């Protein structure tokens, strides 16, 4: 199977042929740091993590840029309402975002450019657009992109150009398709901006949201790069406007492959802050779920399909992960100190099928299907003594050292394995009671651990705690 992706720009599934052989340049729209990221935001970052990990697993040298939008309508409004400077207001949300990424095991990007650090590049791009007749300064001092100057405007979102109104202006950063018009590149300072302003040839002001990503992506990846990702809600106007201003500035195609993830929904509605139906990662963790379980849930549905978030889904994720944990334990018991040997035939076949599924537009459902076929076949071999220690060590390493480079779910979180001194002390007392044949006390301690949320699992190498 040739590695291929569904390209939003062409509406076709196309073989991935990067600009430079063996390398992949990727830009992913990061968070707007006016609040904590919710699971809907994190679902998009999870799909992008799968993309990056699979490309690396297939041998590509991946360079990824993820921006931080720390100046736009929302961050300025939030800072003003909180009575804080823009940096003081956005800093805690940046820190929380990076903590979420770490909890979910999302690989760090190579560069995290913040919009406030790149205003000079934005001003330069706006100046070039004015010089070439693609932008103009309005009477209020703001600078707008002239969409009439770019005949291809709408090619990404399939906007009907017949409905465009030349000269109509849209000042806000986000708007509906019915509001198509010349969009703001530079916003003249007003009192509501407070102390958020930079000097420019057009007066004091600040950049519009869309020019930020064009300036930062081209600065780090060049005028044309391989892949641009984001949620489907960014397709219009944000990504459409990025294309227009970037291609009019550089005269070159902007992005070769556009990939967009579908919404995460709750009870049939998009999860969003405006709907008030969102969960943050800390809220989920406070209910006893782990980052690994949330990662598995967000990862397990194809990125172009809506994911309906439910707590039953988290329970199913926990069950699936326990199956993987149990197989890993059995393989470790069988392998002992043996060096890995050759992979059994069934394991080699499943690895090949796993990779082929992900090569097909990141078909994670198919890949996980092959993974759990491997789990079933490995358990059957272990049950029937059909796997010697070197083979068991090889299958263990296939899971933990190979496939997990893509999935990052094989290693339990510390909170899933006990690790708490009080819990370990209870387990030790229970084991001592068993050794003394004090079965009543052993059963009492086992039940007490169960009440605390932990199952005691006995094996040849001793006892361990497994989160219920």
Secondary structure, DSSP 4 states (H G I P E B T S, - for coil): ---EEEETTTTEEEE---SSTTEEEEEE---BTTS--BHHHHHHHHHHHHHHHHHHHTT-EEEEEE-BB-SSHHHHHHHHHHT--HHHHHHHHHHHHHHHHHHTTPPPPSB--BGGG-HHHHHHHHHHHHHTTSEEE-TTS-EEE-GGG-TTTTTTTT--GGG--TT-EE-SS---GGG-SEEEEEEE--GGGTT--B--TT-SEEE-HHHHHHHHHHHHH-SSEEEEEEEGGGIIIIIHHHHHHHHHHHSS--EEEEEEEPPEEETTEE--TTTT---BHHHHHHTT--HHHHHHHHHSS-TTS-EE--HHHHHHHHHHHHHHHHHHHHHHHHHTTPPP-PPPHHHHHHHHHHHHHHHBT--HHHHHHHHHHHHHHHHHHHHTT---HHHHHHHHHIIIIIIHHHH--SSPPGGGS---HHHHHHHHHHHHHHHTT-HHHHHHHHHHHHHTTEEEEEETTEEEEEE-
